[in-house]
């Protein structure tokens, strides 16, 4: 492969969009609000209803996410969008309410617990290979297949063997909510308060309300029946408490966090795997090198949790995939106080964005930033911590990052030992972001048994 042949990327704006242009872009593909200059400058500012700043300089990002994290809470637009579905869960909560939940939930995602979930990931990877093999020589949409695979995992680790809880209905309800309500409202862009109704969120919220009732009933049933022999995510959360205050989550808090884990816990990994398979098909040399590594470790068996550390090149492919196609392509904060970033004044109420998609393709931070080069992350290569943020950073770094990375490595390694993936002509995916960065049109590949 030469760098002249680059994988799919989103066209960035070359001129100011204005309010209506920004609204149209935000509702169709949020990536297209990013100016191309954001991949070359440390900071870009403007006004679209409210004043905004895009920050791409690692030192300033460290200040936002770590040094002054309390002065940069999640933006009101983000909270308006997600609160009806996931309440005041870890993803939304701020301050003391966030801190105690984080302390209570952190042990759930300890290294020991994540490794204990390995057999569930292994079983889901095995089922995926069986489905792909049964599909025969025809093209398969690997996005659909990876969504099914990762949803199998999150269902089993959340409510294992529980007939009371319909996890598929939960996923469909939240997906429907995001499809209708997840698109940025003009009221959000104008900075209007959240007590002004957003019609799309009102209508789509009915299915979510019904789903929450079902989830509450399932949690209460488990609370009454007690933990399983092998604890699942719900058991671990029911047992969890803040080590400082001994406070435990009530039913509503458990439900909101479980819903967050169910959706985020499979959506982001499914997208990472879909894009990784696309990139392996895009670059057969990388795919073959990864296959040789996987086969040398696995032979023909399915990968297990113990194998993850023995697959460094496949992990590098996952890391490079997360650079090119970060599931959360933009994160947004609202400045709470006066500050200076990159020599520029930021005022209270300003929207401060970290456009991770642009940061990961920044010409001052990465060599050939649009090229697919897994070796950037191989053999102990050093990467600026605040130039690479697939899971955020600071105290609010994604709590499930190690879970997602282990799952992605195990599934990708298993698939590459069994199949040789090739692109389908005319079916290249288009990166589109509404809430997460998805391959529009799916990832259509042919899978030839090795």
C-alpha positions as CSV (number, residue, x, y, z in Angstrom):
1,X,0.0,0.0,0.0
2,X,1.1,3.6,-0.7
3,X,-0.1,6.7,1.2
4,X,-1.6,7.8,-2.2
5,X,-4.3,5.3,-1.5
6,X,-6.0,6.5,1.7
7,X,-8.9,4.9,3.6
8,X,-12.3,6.6,3.8
9,X,-12.4,10.0,5.5
10,X,-15.0,12.7,6.0
11,X,-14.7,15.9,4.0
12,X,-14.1,18.8,6.4
13,X,-15.4,22.3,5.9
14,X,-13.2,24.7,3.9
15,X,-15.3,27.8,4.7
16,X,-17.5,29.0,7.5
17,X,-20.9,27.3,7.5
18,X,-23.0,29.9,9.4
19,X,-25.8,29.0,11.8
20,X,-28.2,27.3,9.3
21,X,-25.3,25.5,7.5
22,X,-24.0,24.3,10.9
23,X,-27.4,23.0,11.9
24,X,-27.8,21.1,8.6
25,X,-24.3,19.6,9.0
26,X,-25.0,18.7,12.6
27,X,-28.1,16.8,11.7
28,X,-26.6,15.0,8.7
29,X,-23.0,14.5,9.7
30,X,-21.5,16.2,12.6
31,X,-18.0,15.7,11.3
32,X,-18.7,18.2,8.5
33,X,-18.9,21.1,11.0
34,X,-15.2,20.6,11.6
35,X,-13.1,23.1,9.6
36,X,-10.2,21.7,7.7
37,X,-8.0,24.2,9.4
38,X,-8.6,22.3,12.7
39,X,-6.2,19.7,11.5
40,X,-3.5,22.3,11.2
41,X,-4.0,24.9,13.9
42,X,-3.9,24.5,17.8
43,X,-7.2,26.2,18.3
44,X,-10.1,27.6,16.2
45,X,-12.9,29.9,17.6
46,X,-16.1,31.3,16.3
47,X,-19.7,32.0,17.1
48,X,-22.8,30.1,16.0
49,X,-25.5,31.4,18.3
50,X,-23.1,31.0,21.2
51,X,-19.3,31.4,21.2
52,X,-17.3,28.2,20.6
53,X,-13.7,27.0,20.6
54,X,-12.2,23.9,19.1
55,X,-9.0,22.9,20.9
56,X,-6.4,20.6,19.3
57,X,-3.3,21.5,21.3
58,X,-2.3,18.6,23.7
59,X,-1.3,20.9,26.6
60,X,-4.6,22.8,26.4
61,X,-6.5,19.6,26.2
62,X,-4.7,18.3,29.3
63,X,-5.9,21.5,31.1
64,X,-9.5,20.9,30.1
65,X,-9.7,17.2,30.9
66,X,-7.3,17.0,33.9
67,X,-6.0,20.1,35.5
68,X,-9.3,22.1,35.5
69,X,-11.8,19.3,34.9
70,X,-14.4,20.8,37.2
71,X,-14.3,24.1,35.3
72,X,-15.2,22.3,32.1
73,X,-18.4,20.2,32.7
74,X,-20.1,18.3,29.9
75,X,-21.9,20.7,27.6
76,X,-25.6,21.4,28.2
77,X,-26.4,20.2,24.6
78,X,-24.8,16.8,25.4
79,X,-26.8,16.6,28.7
80,X,-30.1,17.7,27.0
81,X,-29.6,15.0,24.4
82,X,-28.8,12.0,26.6
83,X,-30.4,12.7,30.0
84,X,-33.9,11.5,29.0
85,X,-32.4,8.1,28.1
86,X,-29.7,7.5,30.7
87,X,-30.6,10.0,33.5
88,X,-27.9,11.2,35.8
89,X,-25.6,8.2,35.2
90,X,-21.8,8.3,35.1
91,X,-21.8,9.7,31.6
92,X,-23.9,12.7,32.5
93,X,-23.4,13.4,36.2
94,X,-21.0,16.1,37.5
95,X,-19.2,16.9,40.7
96,X,-19.8,14.9,43.9
97,X,-22.7,13.0,42.3
98,X,-20.3,11.8,39.5
99,X,-17.4,11.1,41.9
100,X,-19.3,8.7,44.3
101,X,-20.8,6.8,41.3
102,X,-17.4,6.4,39.8
103,X,-15.9,5.1,43.0
104,X,-18.7,2.7,43.4
105,X,-18.5,1.4,39.8
106,X,-14.7,1.3,39.3
107,X,-14.1,-2.1,40.9
108,X,-16.6,-3.6,38.4
109,X,-14.1,-2.9,35.6
110,X,-11.0,-4.1,37.5
111,X,-8.5,-6.1,35.5
112,X,-9.6,-9.3,37.3
113,X,-13.3,-8.8,36.5
114,X,-12.6,-7.8,32.9
115,X,-10.4,-11.0,32.4
116,X,-13.2,-13.0,34.0
117,X,-15.5,-11.8,31.3
118,X,-13.2,-13.3,28.6
119,X,-15.1,-16.6,28.2
120,X,-18.2,-14.6,27.2
121,X,-16.2,-12.7,24.6
122,X,-14.7,-16.0,23.3
123,X,-18.1,-17.6,23.0
124,X,-19.5,-14.6,21.1
125,X,-16.5,-14.6,18.7
126,X,-17.1,-18.3,18.0
127,X,-20.8,-17.7,17.2
128,X,-19.7,-14.9,14.8
129,X,-17.3,-17.1,12.9
130,X,-20.1,-19.7,12.6
131,X,-22.6,-17.2,11.2
132,X,-20.0,-15.7,8.7
133,X,-19.0,-19.2,7.5
134,X,-22.7,-20.2,7.1
135,X,-23.3,-17.1,4.9
136,X,-21.1,-18.7,2.3
137,X,-19.1,-16.7,-0.3
138,X,-21.6,-13.8,-0.6
139,X,-20.8,-10.4,0.8
140,X,-21.6,-9.8,4.5
141,X,-22.3,-6.4,6.2
142,X,-19.7,-6.7,9.0
143,X,-21.2,-3.7,10.8
144,X,-24.4,-5.7,11.4
145,X,-22.4,-8.7,12.3
146,X,-20.2,-6.9,14.8
147,X,-23.2,-5.2,16.3
148,X,-24.8,-8.6,16.9
149,X,-21.5,-10.0,18.3
150,X,-20.8,-7.2,20.7
151,X,-24.5,-7.1,21.8
152,X,-24.3,-10.8,22.6
153,X,-21.3,-10.0,24.9
154,X,-22.9,-7.0,26.7
155,X,-26.2,-8.9,27.1
156,X,-24.4,-11.9,28.7
157,X,-22.2,-9.8,31.0
158,X,-25.1,-7.5,32.1
159,X,-28.1,-9.8,32.7
160,X,-26.7,-13.3,32.3
161,X,-29.5,-15.9,32.0
162,X,-32.2,-13.5,33.1
163,X,-35.5,-14.1,31.4
164,X,-37.1,-11.0,33.1
165,X,-35.1,-8.5,31.2
166,X,-35.4,-8.1,27.4
167,X,-32.0,-6.6,26.6
168,X,-32.8,-6.5,22.9
169,X,-35.8,-4.4,23.6
170,X,-33.6,-2.1,25.6
171,X,-31.2,-1.6,22.8
172,X,-34.0,-1.0,20.2
173,X,-35.7,1.6,22.5
174,X,-32.5,3.6,23.1
175,X,-31.5,3.3,19.4
176,X,-34.9,4.6,18.3
177,X,-34.5,7.5,20.8
178,X,-31.1,8.4,19.5
179,X,-32.2,8.2,15.9
180,X,-35.0,10.6,16.5
181,X,-33.7,12.8,19.3
182,X,-29.9,12.5,18.9
183,X,-29.7,15.0,16.1
184,X,-28.7,18.4,17.4
185,X,-31.6,20.8,17.8
186,X,-31.5,24.5,16.6
187,X,-32.5,25.3,20.2
188,X,-29.3,23.6,21.4
189,X,-27.1,25.5,19.0
190,X,-28.7,28.8,20.1
191,X,-27.9,27.9,23.7
192,X,-31.6,27.8,24.8
193,X,-32.3,26.3,28.3
194,X,-33.2,22.7,28.5
195,X,-36.7,23.4,30.0
196,X,-37.8,24.5,26.4
197,X,-39.2,21.2,24.9
198,X,-37.4,19.6,22.0
199,X,-40.3,17.8,20.1
200,X,-38.3,14.9,18.8
201,X,-37.1,14.0,22.2
202,X,-40.6,14.2,23.7
203,X,-42.1,11.8,21.2
204,X,-39.3,9.2,21.1
205,X,-38.9,9.3,24.9
206,X,-42.1,7.3,25.4
207,X,-40.5,4.1,24.3
208,X,-37.5,4.8,26.6
209,X,-39.9,5.4,29.6
210,X,-41.6,2.1,29.1
211,X,-38.2,0.4,28.7
212,X,-37.0,1.9,32.0
213,X,-40.0,0.4,33.8
214,X,-39.0,-3.1,32.5
215,X,-35.4,-2.5,33.6
216,X,-36.5,-1.4,37.1
217,X,-38.6,-4.5,37.5
218,X,-35.6,-6.7,36.4
219,X,-33.3,-5.0,38.9
220,X,-35.7,-5.5,41.8
221,X,-36.2,-9.1,40.9
222,X,-32.4,-9.7,41.0
223,X,-32.1,-7.8,44.2
224,X,-34.7,-10.2,45.7
225,X,-33.3,-13.4,44.2
226,X,-29.6,-12.6,45.0
227,X,-26.4,-13.0,42.9
228,X,-25.7,-15.8,40.5
229,X,-22.9,-18.4,40.9
230,X,-20.7,-16.4,38.5
231,X,-21.6,-12.7,39.1
232,X,-22.5,-10.6,36.1
233,X,-22.4,-6.8,35.7
234,X,-25.7,-6.3,37.6
235,X,-24.5,-8.5,40.5
236,X,-21.3,-6.5,40.7
237,X,-23.1,-3.2,40.7
238,X,-25.6,-4.3,43.3
239,X,-22.6,-5.3,45.5
240,X,-20.7,-2.1,44.8
241,X,-20.5,0.9,47.1
242,X,-18.6,4.1,47.5
243,X,-15.5,3.1,49.6
244,X,-15.5,6.6,51.2
245,X,-19.2,6.9,52.1
246,X,-20.5,3.3,51.9
247,X,-23.3,4.6,49.7
248,X,-24.8,2.1,47.2
249,X,-26.8,2.8,44.0
250,X,-30.5,2.8,44.3
251,X,-32.7,1.2,41.6
252,X,-32.9,4.3,39.4
253,X,-29.1,4.8,39.5
254,X,-28.4,1.2,38.8
255,X,-30.8,1.3,35.8
256,X,-29.4,4.4,34.3
257,X,-25.8,3.2,34.6
258,X,-26.8,-0.3,33.2
259,X,-28.5,1.3,30.2
260,X,-25.4,3.4,29.6
261,X,-23.1,0.3,29.7
262,X,-25.5,-1.7,27.5
263,X,-25.5,0.9,24.7
264,X,-22.0,2.3,25.0
265,X,-20.6,-1.1,25.9
266,X,-21.4,-2.7,22.6
267,X,-21.9,0.2,20.2
268,X,-18.3,1.6,20.4
269,X,-16.7,-1.8,20.2
270,X,-18.9,-2.9,17.3
271,X,-17.9,0.3,15.4
272,X,-14.2,-0.3,16.2
273,X,-14.3,-3.8,14.9
274,X,-16.3,-2.9,11.8
275,X,-13.8,-0.2,10.9
276,X,-10.8,-2.5,11.7
277,X,-12.1,-5.1,9.3
278,X,-12.6,-2.5,6.7
279,X,-9.0,-1.3,7.1
280,X,-7.7,-4.9,7.0
281,X,-9.5,-5.4,3.7
282,X,-8.2,-2.0,2.5
283,X,-4.6,-3.1,3.2
284,X,-4.1,-6.9,2.5
285,X,-0.4,-6.7,3.7
286,X,-1.5,-5.5,7.2
287,X,-4.2,-8.1,7.2
288,X,-1.8,-10.9,6.3
289,X,0.7,-9.8,9.0
290,X,-2.0,-9.8,11.6
291,X,-3.3,-13.2,10.5
292,X,0.2,-14.7,10.9
293,X,0.5,-13.3,14.4
294,X,-3.0,-14.6,15.3
295,X,-2.4,-18.1,13.9
296,X,1.0,-18.3,15.7
297,X,-0.8,-17.7,19.0
298,X,-4.1,-19.4,18.4
299,X,-3.7,-22.0,15.7
300,X,-7.3,-22.5,14.7
301,X,-9.0,-22.0,18.1
302,X,-10.9,-18.9,19.3
303,X,-9.0,-16.3,21.2
304,X,-9.3,-16.2,25.0
305,X,-8.7,-13.4,27.6
306,X,-5.2,-14.9,28.3
307,X,-4.3,-14.4,24.6
308,X,-4.9,-10.6,24.4
309,X,-1.4,-9.7,25.7
310,X,0.3,-12.0,23.2
311,X,-1.2,-10.2,20.1
312,X,0.6,-6.8,20.0
313,X,0.2,-6.2,16.2
314,X,-3.5,-6.9,16.3
315,X,-3.8,-4.5,19.3
316,X,-1.8,-1.9,17.2
317,X,-4.5,-2.3,14.4
318,X,-7.2,-1.7,17.0
319,X,-5.3,1.4,18.3
320,X,-4.8,2.8,14.7
321,X,-8.5,2.1,13.9
322,X,-9.4,4.2,17.0
323,X,-7.2,6.9,15.8
324,X,-8.7,7.1,12.3
325,X,-12.3,6.4,13.4
326,X,-12.8,7.3,17.1
327,X,-16.3,6.3,18.1
328,X,-16.7,9.6,19.9
329,X,-15.5,11.9,17.2
330,X,-16.2,15.1,19.1
331,X,-16.5,15.8,22.8
332,X,-18.0,19.0,24.1
333,X,-17.7,21.0,27.3
334,X,-19.1,24.3,28.6
335,X,-16.6,26.7,30.3
336,X,-17.7,27.5,33.8
337,X,-15.2,30.2,34.5
338,X,-12.7,32.5,32.7
339,X,-9.6,30.8,31.4
340,X,-6.9,31.2,28.7
341,X,-6.3,28.4,26.2
342,X,-3.6,28.6,23.6
343,X,-3.2,32.3,24.4
344,X,-6.9,32.9,23.7
345,X,-9.6,34.0,26.2
346,X,-12.4,31.7,27.1
347,X,-15.4,33.0,28.9
348,X,-18.1,31.4,31.1
349,X,-20.8,29.8,29.0
350,X,-18.5,29.3,26.0
351,X,-18.7,25.9,24.3
352,X,-15.3,24.2,24.3
353,X,-15.0,21.3,21.9
354,X,-12.2,18.7,21.5
355,X,-12.7,17.4,18.0
356,X,-11.0,14.1,18.4
357,X,-11.5,13.2,14.7
358,X,-9.4,16.3,13.8
359,X,-7.0,15.9,16.7
360,X,-6.2,12.3,15.5
361,X,-5.5,13.6,12.0
362,X,-3.6,16.8,12.9
363,X,-0.7,17.5,10.7
364,X,1.5,18.9,13.5
365,X,0.9,15.8,15.7
366,X,1.0,12.9,13.2
367,X,3.1,11.9,10.3
368,X,0.8,11.2,7.2
369,X,-2.2,11.6,9.5
370,X,-4.8,10.3,7.0
371,X,-2.8,7.1,6.3
372,X,-3.5,3.7,7.9
373,X,-0.2,2.7,9.7
374,X,-0.7,0.4,12.6
375,X,3.1,0.5,13.2
376,X,2.6,3.9,14.9
377,X,1.5,1.9,17.9
378,X,3.7,-1.2,17.6
379,X,6.9,-2.1,19.4
380,X,6.5,0.4,22.2
381,X,6.1,3.5,20.0
382,X,5.5,6.6,22.0
383,X,2.4,8.7,21.4
384,X,1.6,12.0,23.1
385,X,-1.1,11.1,25.6
386,X,-3.2,14.1,24.9
387,X,-2.9,13.8,21.1
388,X,-4.6,10.4,21.2
389,X,-7.9,10.3,23.1
390,X,-10.2,7.4,21.8
391,X,-11.5,7.0,25.4
392,X,-11.0,10.6,26.7
393,X,-8.7,11.1,29.6
394,X,-8.4,12.5,33.0
395,X,-10.7,11.4,35.8
396,X,-13.6,11.0,33.3
397,X,-11.7,8.6,31.1
398,X,-14.0,5.9,29.8
399,X,-14.6,3.4,32.7
400,X,-15.0,0.5,30.2
401,X,-11.9,1.1,28.1
402,X,-10.0,-2.1,29.1
403,X,-13.2,-4.1,28.5
404,X,-13.6,-2.7,25.0
405,X,-10.0,-3.2,24.0
406,X,-9.9,-6.8,25.2
407,X,-13.1,-7.6,23.4
408,X,-11.9,-5.9,20.2
409,X,-8.5,-7.8,20.2
410,X,-10.1,-11.2,20.9
411,X,-12.8,-10.9,18.2
412,X,-10.5,-9.5,15.6
413,X,-7.9,-12.1,16.2
414,X,-10.4,-14.9,16.0
415,X,-11.9,-13.7,12.7
416,X,-8.5,-13.2,11.1
417,X,-7.5,-16.8,11.9
418,X,-10.5,-18.1,10.1
419,X,-11.2,-15.7,7.1
420,X,-9.5,-13.5,4.5
421,X,-11.5,-10.4,4.1
422,X,-11.8,-8.5,0.8
423,X,-13.6,-5.2,0.0
424,X,-16.7,-5.2,-2.2
425,X,-16.2,-2.8,-5.2
426,X,-18.3,0.3,-4.9
427,X,-19.2,-0.4,-1.3
428,X,-16.7,1.8,0.5
429,X,-18.2,3.1,3.8
430,X,-18.6,6.8,4.5
431,X,-17.7,8.1,8.0
432,X,-20.8,9.8,9.4
433,X,-21.2,11.0,13.0
434,X,-24.5,11.8,14.7
435,X,-23.8,10.6,18.2
436,X,-21.1,8.1,17.3
437,X,-18.9,7.8,14.2
438,X,-20.5,5.1,12.0
439,X,-19.7,3.7,8.6
440,X,-22.7,4.8,6.6
441,X,-24.0,2.1,4.3
442,X,-22.3,-0.6,6.4
443,X,-19.0,-2.4,5.9
444,X,-19.6,-4.9,3.1
445,X,-16.8,-7.5,2.8
446,X,-16.4,-11.0,1.4
447,X,-15.0,-13.5,3.8
448,X,-13.0,-16.4,2.3
449,X,-12.1,-19.2,4.6
450,X,-8.4,-19.5,5.2
